[in-house]
Amino acid sequence: MKKNWLYILYILLLLGNILPAKGHTCITDKDFVLVIDAGHGGHDPGAIGRISKEKNINLNVALKLGKLVEENCPDVKVIYTRQRDVFIPLDRRAQIANDAKADLFISIHTNSLAQNRTVKGASTWTLGLAKSQANLEVAQRENAVILYENDYKTRYAGFNPNSAESYIIFEFMQDKYMEQSVHLASLVQKQFRHTCKRHDRGVHQAGFLVLKASAMPSILIELGFISTPEEERYLNSQDGINTLALGIYQAFCTYKQEQKARRGDANSGNRSSFSPQKAPNAVPASAQPKEEGKKTVNGRPVFKIQICTSAELLKSNDYRLKGLKGVEHYQEGGLYKYTYGASEDYNAIVRLRRDVIGKFKDAFIIAFRNGQKTDVNQAIRDFKKNNSSN
């Protein structure tokens, strides 16, 4: 009898070591936190169409996207800023992501144009300065959410979503997560093109307060135009909801797999392959713009302007490069990313960027150190420190 009791006790102890305690979830360093933000809600309807309101379209797609991730990605923790028709202040949405130490923030919205009911297509946005009136108007419409908050002037430090002057704060903002955000945005647009068969309205930048306050890679998606009757019907159909959510989900999966691979490379001591490469048949350095073609000296960063991204390798005379000479490229996440200019002088690259904004409205500054891509914010700090000591 005593022997049987000892045997039972041994089995119980063994099971206790193997099985997790009931009611607890085992969190490992592999867990990925995704925050899905359904724009607008409650007494804020967002854009209003003939048969629907933006807030409901956003929520339908957000919940479908979250369900796809929850059912197929067991290592991902999904957090919603809202799961029902309630109003969530704009800064609270970002705070939810920050408090959760999220790895990614995806905000889902629906576009609208007051006087044009024939525009179609989806676009994806990252944080930055709006380079056109159309881009500014999108940001103004989305930021106008704060007007539903009684204390918005205090909470947002006097920011006026309807004043173009308020958006000056975004001009020299260098988002440390910009590269990852732009890359994810490109993946989403690729899926909208190929999986969803939607008109591709591209990747853009604008001053979205909800992205400004989030401390992780983040994007804002405009699913389509509620102001276009045909588009509105699609956005409200089950087929539209499922297809759009699937496209975003597949882009997310690609992004997450790439991040996992990079973490694996870092853990094994291998450096990611970010070294810039010359485009085929590139113009010689002597023909490049002034300040280009300089190499890192004593570990100092070299600043460049990223002008576009492509899934395919472009020739130097490709129309998408819009006639710029001396364009270089580097590979990241399975994409070719094209840069213009190269200088240790950050101010020179800022000036050069102003020259190309007319051709590439979403061009932004990146940095390399010893041939490897580096944090542009740290590079700017290093430049200012070196400049002040000279």
N, C-alpha and C positions, 0 to 999 in steps of 0.2 A: 504494500500500500504506500509506504514511504517512498519507495523507488518510483512508483507511478506519479506521485505528487511532485517529486523533483523533476520528472520528465516533462510534466505539464508546465511547471514553472519555467523550465528552460525554453519551451516552445513559445510561451508568452513573452519572455524577455527577447527572444529572437525576433518575433513579430514586431515588438515595440521598437526595435532598432531599424527594421526595414520599412514599416509603414509610417507615413507622416501623421502627425497628430490631427485628429478630426477638427475641421473648422479652420485650419490654417493653410495658407498657400505658400508653397516653396518659391521664394523669389531669388533668382540667381543673377549674376552679372550679365547674363545673356538676354534678360528681359528688355524689351524695347517699348517705350511709352509713346503712344500716339494720341494726340489730342485732336478731336474732330469738332470743329466749331460751325454750327448751323447759324448763319447770319440772321440778324433781326429776331423778331418774336414778340409775343404778347401785344402790347399796345403800339409796337413798332412793326408795321406790316411790310416795310421795305417797299420795293417797286410794286405797283398794282397793275394787273393786266385786265383783260376783258372778263376772264372767267376765274382768275386766281390771284393769290398774293404771293409775293416772293418768299416770305417767311416760311410758308408751307412747302414750297418746292425745295428750298434749302434743307429743311428738316427731313423731308422724305429721302433725299439723296444721302444726307449725312447718316441717317439710321441704316440705310441699306449698305453703305460703305462700311460702317462699323460692324454690321452683322457679317459681311464677307471676311473681314479681318479676324473677328472673333472665332468664326467657324474654321478658318483655314490657317491661322497663324497662332499656335498655342503659346509661343514665346513673346507675344505682343500684348501689352495691357492697353486697352482702349478706354479713353476718358472723353466724355462728351461735355461740352459747355452747356448744352441743354438737350433734353430728350423729349420735351413737350413744348407746347405753345406758351412760353413764358418770356418775359423781357429780362435780358442779362446786360448790365452796363458794359460798355466797350472795354474799359480797363480791367473789369472783372474777368472777362474772357481770357485775356492774356495772363492775368494772375493765376487762374486755374492751371494753365499750362506751366507757368513758372514754379508754382508750388509743387506740382507733380514732377518737377525736373524732367519734363518731357523731352524726348529726342526729336520730335517733329510736331509741327502745328499746321493743320490744314483747315482753312476757313472757306466755307462754301457759300456762294452768293449767286444771284441771277441778275443779269444786266438789263438795261432799259434805255431807250431813247425816246424823248418826248414827241419829236416831230418826224421820226422816220420809222415806219412800221415794216420795212422790208429787210432790215439787217439781220443776219444770221451768224451763228458760230460761237465757239467757246474760246476763252482766253484765260491765261494764268498770269498772275501778278506777283511780283516780289517788292520788297521795300526799296524805295529810292525816290529821286526827284522826277516828277512828271515832266516829260520833255515836250509835250504837246498839250494843246487846250483840251483835246478829247480825253487824254489820259488824266489830266487834272480834274475834269468833270466827273470821271468815274470815282476818283478818290474823294472828291467833295460829296458825292452822293452817299458813299459808304460811311464817311466820317460824320455825316449829318445825324447819325444815330445819337450822338452825344447830346443833341438838342432836346432829346426826350428825358434827359437827366436834369434835375432841378439845380444841382450844384456844379454843372459842367464847367463854368468859367473858373472855378477854384480847382476842381479836380484835374482839369487839363491845362492849367497854367495860362488861361486866357486865350487858348487856341480857338480860332474861329473857322469852322470847316468851310464856310462860304467865302472866305477872304483869301485871295491868291497869295497875299503877303505872308500869311501864316505858314505857307508851305516852303518858305525859304529855309526853314530849319532842316529840310531834307537835302539841301544842295550839297553840303560837304560831309554828309553822314556816310561813314564807312562801316557797313554792317559786317561784323566778323563772320557771319554765317551766309553772306551773300552768295558765295560760290556754290554752296550746297543747295541753297534755296533756288537759284537760277537753274541748277542742274535738275532738281526735282521738277521744277516748272516745265522744263524742256521735255522731260519724260512724260509728264501728264499730257502735254500738247501732242506728243507723238502718238499716245494712246487714243486721244480724241480723234486724231487723223485716221489712224489705221483700224483700231478696234471699234470705235463708235461711229466712224464714217461721218464725222462732223466737219463743218468748215473750220479750218484752223485760223484763228485770229491772232495767234502768236503769243510770245512771252513779253511782258511789259513791266515797267517799274512805275510806281507812284507812291505818294506819301500816305499810306494807310496807318492810322493810329494803332490799330489792333496788331499789326505786324511790328511796328516800332517798339511796342512794349513787351514783345515776346523774346525771351532769351534762348532761342534755339532756331534752327532752320525752319522757315515758315513761308507759306504761300497762301494766296487768296485766289480762288477759282471763280470765274464768272461762267456759269454753265451754258448760258444762252440768253436770248433777248425775249423777255416776257412781253415786250411791246410789239413783237411781230406775231400775229395771230397763229400762223402755222407753227412757229417755234414754241409758242406758249402751249399749244395743244400737245406737242411732243414732250415738253418738260413736265407736263402733268400726267402723261400716260405711263402705265406700268413699264412698258418697253423702254421709254425714255429714261425713267428712274433707274431701272436695272442696268441699262447699257452704260449710262454715264458713271454710275457707281462702280461698275466693273472696270471701266477704263482707268479711273482714279486708283482703284485697288491694284491693278496690274502695274501701274507706274510706281505705286508705293512698294510693292514686292521687289521690283527691280532695284529701286533705291536702297531698300533695306539689305538686300543681298550684297550690293556693292559696299555698303558700310561695314557689313560683317567681314567681307573679304579684306577690306583695308585694315580693320582692327586685327585680323589674323596676321597680315603682313607686319603690322607694327609690333605685335607680340613676339613674332619670330625674329625681330631685328632687321627685317627688310624694309627699305624705304620705298614709298609709293612712287610710281613712275610718273613724274610731273614735269620732266625736263622738256623745255620748248624745242620744237623741231622746225626746221625750215620747210615751207610748203614746196612742192615740186615746182621746178622752174622759177623759183623765187628770184626777185630782183636782187642783185648784189648789194652788199652793205653800203657801197659808195653812193648808191642811188636812193638809199633810204632817207626818210626825213631827218632833219637835224635832231640831235639828242638820241637817235636810235643806234642800235648796234653796239652799245657799251656793255662791258662785262662787269661782273661783280668784282670789286677790289676790297681786299681785307674783310670779306664777309659782309660787305654792305649790300643792302637790298637794291634790286633793280625793279623799277616800276614800269608797268605796261598797261595798255588799254585793251580790255577784252571787248571785241566788237560783235561777235556772233558765235553761234554754236551749230554744228552740223553732225548728223549721223554718218555722213560720208566725207571722204577726203576731197577737198576742193582744189582745183587748179588755181594758179595765181591770177589767171584772167577770168575766173568765174564771175558771173554777173552779180552774185550775192556779195562779193567783196567790194562792189561799187567803185571799181577803178583805183582803189588804194594800192600803192606800191610798197613792197617790203613787208607784206603781211607774214607773220609767223603763226605756227600753231603748236599746241601740245595736246596730249590725250589724257582724258580723265573720265572714268565711269563709262567707257565704251563710246565716248563722243569726242569729236575733234573740236577744239576750242581755239578760236582765231584771235590773235593779238596784233596791235599796231603800236609802234613806238617802243622805245626801251631807254630808260635813263635812271641814273641814281638820284637825279634831281626831281623830287616829287612835284615841285611847283611847275617845272617844265612839262611834266606829263599832264598836270591839271590844265595847263594852257593848251596843250595838244588835243586833249579831250574836247575842249570847247570847239576846236576846229572841225572835229569829225561828228559832233552831235547832230549836225544837219543831215548826215547820211545814216548814222546809227543812233537812233534816239535813246536806246537803252544801254549804250556803251558805259562801262564802268572800269575803275582802276583796280588792278591786282598787283601782286608783288612776288618776286622770286629772289631766293638767296642761295648762292652757290649752285645754281641750276635747278633748285627745288622750289616748288611753290610754297609760299609762307603766308602767315597771317598778315594781311595788309594793314590792320590797325597797329600791330607791333612794329611793322616796317616804317609806318609814318612816324611813330614815336621815336624810333631809332634815327630816322632822317632829321627830325627836329633837334634831337639831342646832339647829333654830329654837327649840325649846322650852327647851333648856338655856341659850340665849343671852338669853332674855327674863327 
